[in-house]
């Protein structure tokens, strides 16, 4: 999946952003860069299913590695 940062500028001047195709903490770097570009601060955020998916993959990989020992 291609990585995307979707930015919506609202009529009231607020900004909404969503990351797509980014896993784990990777999305946080993009949001931080957006904050710097806009001289803004995040007021609310939540993790997407992509963030949770990578956490599950890491746990599964760790479990497989533990079984091999």
C-alpha positions as CSV (number, residue, x, y, z in Angstrom):
1,X,0.0,0.0,0.0
2,X,1.2,3.5,-0.9
3,X,1.9,5.8,2.1
4,X,-0.3,8.8,2.2
5,X,-0.9,11.8,4.4
6,X,-4.3,13.3,3.8
7,X,-4.8,16.8,5.1
8,X,-8.1,18.6,5.3
9,X,-8.4,22.3,5.9
10,X,-11.7,23.1,7.5
11,X,-13.8,26.3,7.2
12,X,-13.1,27.2,10.8
13,X,-9.3,27.1,10.1
14,X,-8.7,23.8,11.9
15,X,-6.7,21.1,10.2
16,X,-7.5,17.3,10.2
17,X,-4.9,14.9,9.0
18,X,-4.9,11.1,8.5
19,X,-2.1,8.7,7.6
20,X,-2.7,5.7,5.4
21,X,-0.3,2.9,4.7
22,X,2.1,3.7,7.6
23,X,2.7,1.2,10.3
24,X,3.7,1.6,13.9
25,X,5.2,4.9,15.0
26,X,6.1,5.9,11.5
27,X,3.0,8.0,11.3
28,X,4.0,10.1,14.2
29,X,7.0,11.5,12.4
30,X,4.7,12.7,9.5
31,X,2.3,14.3,11.9
32,X,5.2,16.0,13.7
33,X,6.5,17.4,10.4
34,X,3.0,18.7,9.6
35,X,2.8,20.4,12.9
36,X,6.2,22.1,12.2
37,X,5.1,23.2,8.7
38,X,1.8,24.7,9.9
39,X,3.3,26.0,13.2
40,X,0.5,24.0,14.9
41,X,-0.1,21.6,17.7
42,X,-2.1,18.4,17.7
43,X,-5.2,18.7,19.9
44,X,-6.4,15.1,19.5
45,X,-5.2,12.0,17.8
46,X,-5.9,8.3,17.6
47,X,-4.1,5.3,16.1
48,X,-5.4,3.6,13.0
49,X,-5.7,-0.1,12.3
50,X,-2.4,0.1,10.5
51,X,-0.7,1.0,13.7
52,X,-2.4,-1.9,15.5
53,X,-1.6,-4.3,12.7
54,X,2.1,-3.8,13.0
55,X,1.9,-4.4,16.7
56,X,0.2,-7.7,16.1
57,X,2.9,-8.7,13.5
58,X,5.7,-7.9,15.9
59,X,4.1,-10.0,18.6
60,X,3.6,-12.9,16.2
61,X,7.2,-12.7,15.1
62,X,8.4,-12.6,18.7
63,X,6.3,-15.6,19.5
64,X,7.7,-17.6,16.5
65,X,11.2,-16.7,17.6
66,X,10.6,-17.8,21.1
67,X,9.2,-21.1,19.9
68,X,12.4,-21.8,17.9
69,X,14.6,-21.5,21.1
